[in-house]
Amino acid sequence: MTSRESASDVSDAYLAELFYRLFEKLLYSSLGESAGRAVLLLLRKSLQQDVGKALWENPKKVYDELLKIFGEGTKVLINIIVFGIKQVCKLDINSEDFIELMQSENQNSVEKLRSIMRLIAKSYKEQS
């Protein structure tokens, strides 16, 4: 592994963490802190890994677990979170596209979603 790849990995890990912090904040504001913490605990337990890492590595798995918790309300929750991202980060993100990318197992979709998460994280860092 070259030092450039290593720096990129660190950068992606940092951006993934920033994205997760915003996701967590918006989840709490959408559901209330107690319910948000309960959802994250359920997700962590069912995913058997850190939710932020899972969002980055396998967003479909996170979406599927949210579907088990909220059913069709998952789309509503993600729409609310994307709306919050748009407000906080001043970005124009299409929630339907975001949901489609989360639902896909296609590696190209995962990479597109990671690009969006990088953009969100960078914008969130600038806004903070």
N, C-alpha and C positions, 0 to 999 in steps of 0.2 A: 504494500500500500504506500503510495506516495504521500508526502506531507500535504499536498494540495487536496487529495481525496480525504485525508484525515481532517483538514480544516473544514471541508465541505460537510462532512459528517457531523462535526461539532456544531457548525452553523445550522444544519438542518435539525439537529437535536434541540438546540436553543430555540429555533423558530417553532418547532413542534410544541415545546413547553409553553412558549408565549401564546400560541394558538389555544392550547388547552386551558390556560389561565383565563383567557377571554371566554371560551366556551363555558367553563365552570361559573364564571361571574354571571353570564347571561342565563344559564340554567337556573341559578339561584334566584335571579331577579324574575324569571318567568314562573317558577314553581314555588318560590319561597325557599329559604335556606335549608330548613329541615327536610322538606321533600326532595330538594336538589341533592342534599347529602345522601339521602336514602337511595335515590336513583344511582348516584355514582358508586355507592357501596354495592348495590346489586350488580351493576355493570362490572365493577372490579372483580367481584366474586365469580360471575358467569364467564367473563373473558379470561380469568386467571392471569391477568396482567394489568399493569397501569393503564388507565383509560386513555390518557394522552398518547401513550405509545401505540395503543391499539388503534386510535383514530388515525394516526400517521401511517401505520403499517398495514392495517386491514380495515378501512372504513366500512366496508360491507358488513363485516362481523359486528361492528358497533351498531350499525343501522338495524341489523337483524335482532340484536339483543334489545334495542329500544323498541322494536316492533313487538317483542314478547311482553314488554312492560306496558306500552301505551297503545298497542294495536294501531288502527288507522290514525290515532291521535299523534303518532310519531311525525307524520308529515306536518301537522299543525305546529308541533313543538319546534321542528327544524325551521319552519317558516318564521316563527317568532325569533329564533336564535339568529337566523340570517338577517332579519329585519334589524335586530340589535347590532349586529356586526356593521350593517350599512350605516346606522346612526353613529356608532362609536368611531368607526374607521373612515367614514366618509367615502365609502366605496360603493360602486354600482355592481352588486352581485345578484344574479338571478337565482332565486331560491329553488325554482323548479330544476334548473340545471344542476345546482348543488345537490339536490336530492337524487337526481338521476345518477350523478357521479358516485354518490355514496352507495347506491344500490347495485352498482356494477362491479363485477369481479374482474373485468378487463383491466390489464395492467396499464394500458394507455389512459383509461379513466382514472385510475389511482394516481398516476403521474399528473394528470390535469388537476385533480383535486389537491394534490400536494402543492402544485404551483399556486393555486388559489389560497391555500392555507399559509404559504410563505408570504404572499402579498398581504394577507390579513394580518399576520404576525408583525411584519415590518411596519405596516400602517399603525397597528395598535401600539407598538413601541414608540413611534413618533408622537402619537396622541397622548401617551402617558406622561 
